[in-house]
Amino acid sequence: MPSYIDIARWVQDSVDTTTITTTITTAASLPPARHCHKRVLAEMDANADRNTPKKRRALNKQDDNVTPRPLQQPPPLLYSQLPISRTNLSLVDSAPNFPPRRPDDRSNKRSMADDATSSTSARSSKASRRSASPQKEVAARAFALYPVAQGTLAVLGEDTPQDVLDLVDKMEGVRDNRRILPKSQDNPEWRRALQTRKPQHDAHVLRTIFKDVDVAGEPAPDRQHLARLVCKAEQHRVRGASEAAWNSAVHHPLLEASLVDSRFDADFRFENITTATISPLALPPSVFSAGGDARKVDFCLAFDIPPDLKAVLVERQVHLNQTEYTPVEFDAIAFSIETKSSTTASSDEGLRQLSIWAQAQVIRLRQLLDAYGRKDGGVVEIPVLPLLLVQGHEWTLVCFKDGAGRGRAGGTFYSGGITFGSTSGLLEACKIVEGLRLLTKWAEEVWWPWVKEEIVERIRQGVSQGQGEEGSVFE
């Protein structure tokens, strides 16, 4: 008898006498990749316990049945324990080739992005604070291509322009209670309403407040209407109302009160221009870093240009103002107003807005004079530009004067103004109305005649003679 075993016959006999279950595995039937490794290990051991054993606390680092377990290779299987199915043997080979999972670096990216964003935000915040500083911008503009010097209306030197002196004289008269109300209103009702319970002060005011003669077309303001506005203004102050609330409930009605039933009502109007922006070509080069709000104001007095002259401007698409805001597109802005709800915190910001707005108006007027003005008349002097800063109750006059027509480079912003009225009382509210009427009268007698003669009429003459080209200045 031979001493060897026929291995091939033994394997064949085992196959014939044993029931073999063959499992056909496809990629679609496989579980997700994260479970694939564990199931393969379980199926490779026919005697493996499929239930997960209860985990115990690790008492010995060499204990394999504890959590956490040390990662060890399983012991090699005996020949008799090898699975018989070839399909089972090829299970790992037939598994889909899943790519290795990428490390999750999203948290790192987020942290890096957050760091970059916070760093950029910090830098931009610092830059915006630097660029938004009114004091720094005022200092920088003094050395710009068009330098803007700072002045005060409280102390005027010998070289102060005459139109600035005239404007100051008028507004100081209003501040000092000189000739505020029509002579026809010198009656007991008005005298009682104007008293402030200060006998000496009231006696002085009543001696100077009434005009010597009545001026046609300048009636007395509605006393009851002004009294209501005074009460509403105090309510807004106590409640800490916003600037927009002040504008709609107090400032705009008070502006309108100065025009109602007066001779100015037909040609002038106060326009809310809080959304009007400066045209790019009129923007002073030194203020490009200023934010959008720093280039805006709240109200303006607009002159309604006569229809025949307005038709010329519309035909040529010529805008007289530093803004292309539609309601004043073909009208002439005479003076502008900036309002602030606080009486202490926003004065510098308001003055900066007025200065930028006025300088842009000068730039626009110079563009029009260069394009349509006198060719042999030298540099034309632009009249002073009145400006009003309203802070809560207080109304203050400031102004801007271009120096080019007087042989000087740049301009002067008279930021030290004259507070001529307030909404804190009836008498002070009457002074605001009178001050607004004086400025409107100045626009009627000085501003519009200058604009008409130096710019509008010359545009019309150029059109009638076929001179000039459309688009020579910004449209």
ZAMARGU-4260 file (C-alpha; in steps of 0.2 Angstrom, whole numbers, plus 5000, padded with zeros to 4 digits):
<rodrens>
0) 5000/5000/5000 | 5007/5016/4995 | 5012/5029/5009 | 5006/5044/5001 | 4989/5052/4999
5) 4982/5057/4983 | 4978/5075/4986 | 4969/5078/4970 | 4957/5063/4973 | 4954/5068/4991
10) 4949/5086/4986 | 4937/5079/4972 | 4929/5067/4984 | 4926/5081/4996 | 4918/5092/4983
15) 4907/5077/4978 | 4901/5073/4996 | 4899/5091/5002 | 4885/5104/4999 | 4893/5120/4994
20) 4884/5136/4994 | 4891/5148/4982 | 4888/5167/4984 | 4889/5178/4969 | 4895/5195/4974
25) 4893/5211/4964 | 4898/5229/4967 | 4880/5235/4968 | 4877/5222/4982 | 4891/5227/4993
30) 4889/5238/5008 | 4897/5255/5009 | 4916/5255/5010 | 4917/5259/5028 | 4909/5242/5033
35) 4918/5232/5020 | 4933/5228/5030 | 4924/5221/5045 | 4912/5210/5035 | 4926/5202/5025
40) 4935/5198/5041 | 4919/5190/5048 | 4916/5179/5033 | 4933/5173/5032 | 4931/5164/5049
45) 4917/5152/5048 | 4917/5150/5067 | 4917/5169/5071 | 4904/5175/5083 | 4894/5188/5073
50) 4887/5197/5088 | 4898/5211/5095 | 4904/5206/5112 | 4901/5217/5127 | 4914/5229/5129
55) 4923/5230/5146 | 4934/5242/5154 | 4953/5240/5150 | 4962/5234/5165 | 4977/5227/5156
60) 4986/5233/5140 | 4988/5215/5134 | 4969/5211/5136 | 4962/5210/5118 | 4943/5210/5123
65) 4943/5227/5130 | 4940/5245/5123 | 4951/5252/5117 | 4959/5236/5109 | 4977/5236/5103
70) 4977/5234/5084 | 4984/5217/5081 | 4985/5205/5066 | 4973/5189/5067 | 4983/5173/5070
75) 4985/5163/5054 | 4971/5150/5050 | 4974/5132/5049 | 4972/5123/5033 | 4956/5114/5038
80) 4948/5131/5042 | 4951/5139/5025 | 4934/5142/5016 | 4931/5130/5002 | 4921/5142/4991
85) 4932/5150/4978 | 4919/5164/4978 | 4922/5168/4996 | 4941/5167/4993 | 4939/5181/4979
90) 4928/5192/4989 | 4941/5205/4993 | 4947/5204/4975 | 4929/5207/4968 | 4926/5222/4979
95) 4924/5239/4971 | 4940/5249/4971 | 4934/5264/4982 | 4947/5278/4982 | 4954/5282/4999
100) 4944/5295/5008 | 4951/5312/5008 | 4955/5320/5025 | 4942/5332/5031 | 4951/5348/5030
105) 4935/5359/5030 | 4937/5365/5047 | 4955/5370/5043 | 4948/5379/5028 | 4935/5388/5038
110) 4947/5393/5051 | 4959/5400/5038 | 4945/5409/5029 | 4939/5416/5045 | 4956/5422/5050
115) 4958/5430/5033 | 4941/5438/5033 | 4943/5444/5051 | 4961/5451/5046 | 4954/5459/5030
120) 4939/5466/5040 | 4950/5473/5053 | 4961/5481/5040 | 4947/5488/5030 | 4938/5494/5046
125) 4954/5503/5051 | 4956/5510/5034 | 4937/5516/5034 | 4940/5524/5051 | 4955/5533/5044
130) 4946/5539/5028 | 4930/5543/5037 | 4938/5555/5050 | 4931/5572/5046 | 4946/5581/5054
135) 4959/5571/5044 | 4950/5574/5028 | 4949/5593/5031 | 4968/5593/5034 | 4971/5583/5019
140) 4960/5594/5008 | 4970/5610/5013 | 4985/5603/5002 | 4975/5596/4987 | 4975/5602/4969
145) 4960/5613/4974 | 4965/5617/4992 | 4951/5621/5003 | 4955/5633/5018 | 4945/5634/5034
150) 4937/5650/5040 | 4925/5657/5052 | 4911/5669/5051 | 4913/5675/5068 | 4930/5683/5064
155) 4931/5691/5047 | 4948/5698/5040 | 4951/5713/5029 | 4952/5702/5014 | 4935/5694/5016
160) 4924/5695/5000 | 4911/5707/5000 | 4897/5695/4996 | 4902/5685/5012 | 4901/5701/5022
165) 4884/5705/5016 | 4877/5688/5020 | 4884/5688/5037 | 4877/5705/5040 | 4859/5699/5035
170) 4860/5683/5046 | 4867/5692/5061 | 4852/5704/5060 | 4841/5689/5061 | 4851/5682/5076
175) 4850/5698/5085 | 4830/5699/5083 | 4831/5714/5071 | 4816/5716/5060 | 4809/5699/5060
180) 4790/5701/5059 | 4779/5712/5048 | 4774/5728/5056 | 4756/5723/5054 | 4758/5709/5067
185) 4763/5721/5081 | 4747/5717/5091 | 4744/5710/5109 | 4742/5692/5102 | 4759/5691/5095
190) 4767/5701/5109 | 4760/5689/5122 | 4765/5674/5112 | 4783/5680/5110 | 4786/5683/5129
195) 4798/5672/5137 | 4795/5677/5156 | 4811/5687/5156 | 4805/5705/5157 | 4821/5714/5152
200) 4824/5702/5137 | 4806/5703/5132 | 4806/5722/5132 | 4822/5722/5121 | 4815/5710/5109
205) 4798/5718/5107 | 4807/5735/5103 | 4817/5728/5088 | 4808/5713/5082 | 4795/5721/5071
210) 4799/5729/5054 | 4797/5748/5051 | 4786/5744/5035 | 4777/5729/5028 | 4786/5721/5013
215) 4774/5715/5000 | 4774/5697/4997 | 4782/5693/5014 | 4767/5689/5026 | 4769/5684/5044
220) 4771/5665/5047 | 4756/5655/5054 | 4759/5657/5073 | 4749/5641/5077 | 4758/5631/5064
225) 4775/5636/5071 | 4769/5633/5089 | 4764/5615/5084 | 4781/5612/5075 | 4790/5618/5091
230) 4781/5606/5102 | 4784/5592/5089 | 4803/5596/5089 | 4804/5595/5108 | 4795/5578/5107
235) 4808/5572/5094 | 4822/5578/5105 | 4815/5569/5121 | 4812/5553/5112 | 4829/5553/5103
240) 4820/5552/5086 | 4830/5548/5070 | 4837/5561/5057 | 4823/5555/5045 | 4810/5558/5058
245) 4816/5575/5061 | 4816/5579/5042 | 4799/5573/5039 | 4790/5580/5054 | 4799/5596/5058
250) 4812/5602/5046 | 4803/5600/5029 | 4787/5608/5036 | 4797/5622/5043 | 4805/5625/5026
255) 4789/5625/5017 | 4782/5638/5030 | 4794/5650/5024 | 4787/5650/5006 | 4769/5648/5009
260) 4759/5663/5003 | 4775/5672/4999 | 4780/5680/4983 | 4794/5666/4982 | 4782/5652/4981
265) 4780/5652/4962 | 4798/5651/4957 | 4806/5642/4972 | 4804/5626/4981 | 4813/5616/4995
270) 4817/5599/4988 | 4822/5583/4999 | 4838/5577/4991 | 4844/5564/5003 | 4846/5551/4990
275) 4855/5563/4977 | 4873/5559/4973 | 4887/5569/4966 | 4890/5566/4948 | 4907/5558/4946
280) 4915/5572/4935 | 4910/5584/4948 | 4917/5575/4963 | 4932/5583/4971 | 4947/5572/4968
285) 4952/5573/4986 | 4936/5565/4993 | 4936/5549/4982 | 4939/5539/4998 | 4924/5547/5007
290) 4909/5536/5009 | 4893/5538/4999 | 4884/5547/5014 | 4898/5559/5016 | 4894/5566/4998
295) 4876/5569/5001 | 4865/5582/5010 | 4847/5583/5015 | 4838/5598/5007 | 4841/5611/4994
300) 4832/5627/4988 | 4829/5625/4969 | 4824/5638/4957 | 4812/5633/4944 | 4820/5639/4928
305) 4808/5648/4916 | 4801/5636/4902 | 4809/5644/4887 | 4827/5643/4895 | 4823/5625/4902
310) 4819/5619/4885 | 4836/5624/4879 | 4844/5614/4894 | 4833/5599/4890 | 4838/5600/4871
315) 4856/5601/4875 | 4855/5589/4890 | 4865/5601/4901 | 4863/5600/4920 | 4867/5615/4930
320) 4870/5606/4946 | 4883/5595/4954 | 4870/5581/4954 | 4859/5573/4941 | 4845/5569/4953
325) 4829/5569/4943 | 4818/5581/4953 | 4831/5595/4951 | 4839/5589/4935 | 4835/5605/4925
330) 4833/5617/4939 | 4846/5628/4948 | 4851/5624/4966 | 4853/5640/4976 | 4858/5634/4993
335) 4859/5617/5002 | 4855/5611/5020 | 4862/5596/5030 | 4852/5590/5045 | 4858/5580/5060
340) 4847/5573/5074 | 4860/5576/5088 | 4866/5593/5094 | 4883/5587/5099 | 4889/5571/5090
345) 4888/5575/5072 | 4894/5593/5069 | 4910/5588/5061 | 4902/5575/5049 | 4889/5587/5044
350) 4901/5601/5040 | 4911/5589/5030 | 4896/5584/5020 | 4892/5602/5016 | 4910/5606/5011
355) 4911/5592/4999 | 4894/5596/4992 | 4898/5614/4989 | 4915/5611/4982 | 4907/5599/4969
360) 4895/5613/4965 | 4910/5625/4961 | 4918/5612/4950 | 4902/5610/4940 | 4900/5628/4938
365) 4918/5630/4932 | 4915/5616/4920 | 4900/5626/4913 | 4909/5642/4912 | 4924/5634/4903
370) 4912/5626/4890 | 4899/5640/4888 | 4905/5656/4897 | 4914/5671/4891 | 4929/5668/4881
375) 4938/5685/4883 | 4931/5689/4901 | 4945/5681/4911 | 4940/5670/4926 | 4923/5674/4932
380) 4919/5675/4950 | 4906/5663/4957 | 4895/5671/4971 | 4896/5664/4989 | 4887/5648/4992
385) 4876/5649/5008 | 4874/5632/5017 | 4864/5628/5032 | 4868/5615/5046 | 4853/5610/5056
390) 4858/5600/5072 | 4842/5595/5082 | 4834/5612/5087 | 4848/5623/5081 | 4850/5631/5063
395) 4867/5638/5058 | 4873/5647/5043 | 4890/5642/5035 | 4896/5646/5017 | 4908/5641/5004
400) 4918/5654/4993 | 4928/5650/4978 | 4944/5660/4976 | 4947/5658/4957 | 4938/5674/4952
405) 4948/5684/4965 | 4965/5678/4959 | 4967/5664/4972 | 4969/5645/4970 | 4956/5635/4979
410) 4942/5640/4990 | 4937/5644/5008 | 4924/5635/5018 | 4918/5646/5033 | 4914/5632/5045
415) 4913/5643/5060 | 4895/5648/5057 | 4881/5659/5064 | 4867/5651/5073 | 4852/5662/5069
420) 4837/5652/5075 | 4830/5637/5084 | 4814/5626/5085 | 4815/5627/5104 | 4803/5642/5105
425) 4791/5652/5095 | 4802/5667/5093 | 4817/5657/5088 | 4806/5648/5075 | 4801/5664/5068
430) 4819/5669/5066 | 4822/5653/5056 | 4807/5658/5044 | 4815/5675/5042 | 4832/5668/5039
435) 4826/5657/5025 | 4816/5671/5017 | 4832/5682/5017 | 4842/5668/5009 | 4828/5665/4996
440) 4828/5683/4992 | 4847/5682/4990 | 4844/5668/4977 | 4831/5678/4968 | 4841/5694/4967
445) 4859/5688/4966 | 4861/5669/4962 | 4849/5667/4948 | 4853/5683/4939 | 4871/5677/4939
450) 4867/5659/4933 | 4856/5666/4920 | 4869/5679/4913 | 4885/5669/4914 | 4878/5652/4909
455) 4860/5649/4904 | 4859/5664/4891 | 4876/5659/4884 | 4870/5641/4881 | 4855/5648/4872
460) 4865/5660/4862 | 4877/5645/4857 | 4862/5635/4852 | 4854/5649/4841 | 4871/5652/4832
465) 4874/5633/4830 | 4890/5633/4841 | 4896/5620/4853 | 4894/5602/4853 | 4882/5591/4864
470) 4891/5581/4877 | 4905/5594/4880 | 4901/5593/4898 | 4894/5578/4908 | 4876/5574/4904
</rodrens>
